[in-house]
């Protein structure tokens, strides 16, 4: 993304180097060798940098390694680790994100999802509940909370949360379907 906007800068450097070589009486061969050396150095650095973009996991591992107090990078690394099946490590990074910013709703939601996968329903309820409290206009947080509440047998609480999701996104058929399923199951 920076190559095109940098063309003008590259032209200034190239033409400026040529003019400077005339003023300093710098031999053209030495200028060519210096330019080739700089191009090789840039190529080597680019090759190293591109490795960080090979996957979400390598990208976010690098972001966490080179920054401090980066709640977003910690959370994204957690997602990449969870996607790679490394759930315990993902939980560690979600917790790190929340240690930096305890009111980060997406990290609470992601941690809730990890807790569901670990079979820790009560912990999942706490995390999804925190996400829904912190960002009450996000229907997915209410939906996720409703699902785990229903699994825990807390049907009336689940219905309240799924109704909140439906109210926020009334045209989402998955929410209205979930509401009818939970309501049907509660009437049995």
N, C-alpha and C positions, 0 to 999 in steps of 0.2 A: 504494500500500500504506500510505501514511501518512495519507491523508485521514480514514479512519474513526477511527483512534486519536487523531487531532488534534482531533476535534470538541470534546472537553471543553476543550482549550486555547483554541480559537477562541471558545467561549462565554465563558470567563473574560475574554479580551481584550475582547470586544464589551461585556459587561456592565460590566467594569471601566472601559472608556473612557467609557461613559455616566455612570457614577457619578463618575468623575474630572472630566468636563465640568461637572457640577453643582457640584462643590467649587471648581473653578477658574473657574467662570462662563464657560465656553467656549461660544460660540454654536453652536447645533445645526447651522446651515448650514456653519460652518467644519469641524465634526466630520464632516459628510457629505462635504464636498469632500476632506478628508484621507483618509477611508476609501475614497472612489472612486479617489483618486490611488494609494493603497497597493494596491488591487485591480488597477489598470492596470499598476503596476510588477510585481506578482506574475505577471500574465498575460504580460507581455513576457519576464520571466525564464523562465517555464515554456515559452514558445514556443522560446526559445533552447535550453533544456535538452533538449526533446523531439527536436530535430534530432540530438542525439547517439545517440538510440535508434532512428534510422531503419534502421540495418543493423548487423550485427556489425562490419563494417569501421569505420564511424563511431564506434561505441561503444568499441572497443578502441583506436582512434587517440586518442580523447579520454582514455581511461584512461592510456595511455602518456604523453600530453602533460602530465597534471596530477599524476602520481605519479613517484616516483623509486625505483629499485631494485625494480621490480615485475616479478618473473620471470613471474608468472602472466599479467599483461597483455601482456607481450612475446610469450609463447608464443601466447596467444589471438589477438593481432594477426597473428602469423605464419600461423595457421590461416586467418583471414579473408582475408589476402592470397593465400594459396595457393588458396583457394576462388575468388578473383577472377581467378585465372590469373597473378598477379604473383609468380612463384616465387622470383626472385632477391631481391626485397624480403622475402619470407617467410623465406628462409634467413637474412637479416640479423637478423631479429627472433628467430628460434630461437637464433641464436648469441648475441644479447644476453641472452636468458633464461638460457642456459648460462653466460654470463660472470658473471651475478648469482648463480646457483646451479648449479654444475657437476654436481651430483648429482640433477638434476631429470629423472626417467626419461621423462616424457611429452614433454618438449622434445627429448630424444635420439630418441625414437620419431618425432616429427613431422619432425625434421631428417632422419632416415633415410628417411622417405617422400619428402621433397623430393629427397633425393639419388638415390633410385630414379627419380623423374620426370626428373631431370637426366641420367640415364644414368651416374651415378657409383656403380657397384655396390660397389666396395671401401669407399668412404666410408659407404655405406648399411649395409654389414655392420658397420663400426665403431660406428655410431650405434645400430643395433638391438641389437648386442651389449652396448653400455653400458646401454641401457634394460633388457635382460633381466638383467644383473648387478645393477643397482640395485633392480629390483623383480622378483625371481625368481618370485613367485607370480602374475604377470600373464601369462596364456596368450597374449594377442595379441602381446606383445613376442617371445615364442618363435616364434610362427607367422610374424610378419613376418621375423624373422631366418632362419627355415627357408626361406622363399620366396626370399630373395636369395642365400642360400648355395646353394640348388639351381640358381638361374640362373647362379651363378658356377662351377658344376660341382663343388661341394664336397658331394657327395651324402651321404656318411656324417655330416658335420656337420649337414646339413639334416635328416636322419632323427633325429639326437639331439635337435635343437631341436623338431621337430614332435611327437616322443614326449613331450617335456616339456609341450607345450601340451595334448596329449591327456590326459596324466596329471592336469593341473590342471583340465581341463574335459572329462571323458570323454563327456559326452552331447552335445557339439557335433559335429554331423555334418560340418561343413566341415573341422574338424581331422582327423577320422578319414579323411575322403575324401582330404585332402591327403597324409596319411601313406601311404595305399594307392597314390596316384598316384606319389609320390616313390619309394616302395619298388619299384613296378612298373618305373618308368623306370630305376632303378639296376640291375635285374636283366637289362636288355636288353644 
